Amino acid sequence: MTNFVKWFISSLNASYSRRVPKGEWEKKPYNPVLGEQYKMHWGDLNGSGETDVLCEQVSHHPPITGFYIKNDKHGLVLNGHSGQKTRFSSTSLICDQVGQSVLTLKQRNDETYMFSYPSVTVNGIWYAAPYVELTGTSYVQSSTGLYCTIEYTSRGWISGEKNHFKCYIRRNSNPKEYIYKIEGQWSAKSTITPYNSKASQPFLDVTQLTPASMHIKEIDEQDEMESRRIWQKVSEAIRANDTQTAGIEKSKIENKQREERAARAEANHEWEPKYFRWENEEPTVSMLQRMLSSTVKSKYNPATSGNWVIRQ
């Protein structure tokens, strides 16, 4: 479980901190179209082997992305989905991420880890300097009988640490006593402390990690539904500071989607994703949810026991 937490914390840094160049602010993302795809792979890094990534926008309203990540050398498979429910506070935009993912370690007798996602809070909107902080709680349940909770707190007006998290690893059979407490910044350093000990040890420093190289096909080699190909002309116009052309090209994409939706409605045809299918009571998700719910009770309240699974 500690190794899983290391990977998970490093993925938060890569997803919400490292991707924003130093000295810059968050940018408004494109609104993915139905069926949009993203394909890439991470290259080998110190014997890690290559890791393949496949994402598909499986729903537009509400927005949901299915994803499948695998590393054949180490028998690692990650299959899950993430949706967004957006709400406003007085000063922020809050995006609650719904869904769950399952990580399977095939070389460890199909040991599995199911996890949920933090909420994303976008601050600084009103003075045109948006930045992201994480809030809420992530839950991780393992088939080994261990689970953990990861609580996120944002920096206050006067005090507090930026990008702070606190994680407790516990046994399902004895949830009152934790095994380890892990605490720090998901964008910097963290420490680990065993139960009944006051001596903390370094756990992870994400600033010292070397990311694997990303590899993506040239745009003219990509499928017509891949992200960079769909948004190519919009991106080129934005980089050229040509907002008029960017708006025109964006409208073309949106109008094409409306026409396709109208044609499906007229033909009474239901759209289906190319790479994923919905499984309402996915067995592994259902099993791990029961293990977690029996321990933390009403604190864990998932929206569904299903998952968007890869088509085999």
Secondary structure, DSSP 8 states (H G I E B T S, - for coil): -HHHHHHHHHHHHHHHTTTS-TT----------TT-EEEEEE---TT---EEEEEEEEETTTTEEEEEEEETTTTEEEEEEEEEEEEE-SS-EEEEEE--EEEEEGGGTTEEEEE---EEEEE-GGGT--EEEEEEEEEEEETTSEEEEEEEE---SSS--TTEEEEEEEETTEEEEEEEEEEEETTSEEEEEETT----EEEEEGGG-----EE---GGGS-TTBHHHHTHHHHHHHHTT-HHHHHHHHHHHHHHHHHHHHHHHHTT-----SSEEEETT-HHHHHHHHHHHHHHGGG---S-S-EEEE--
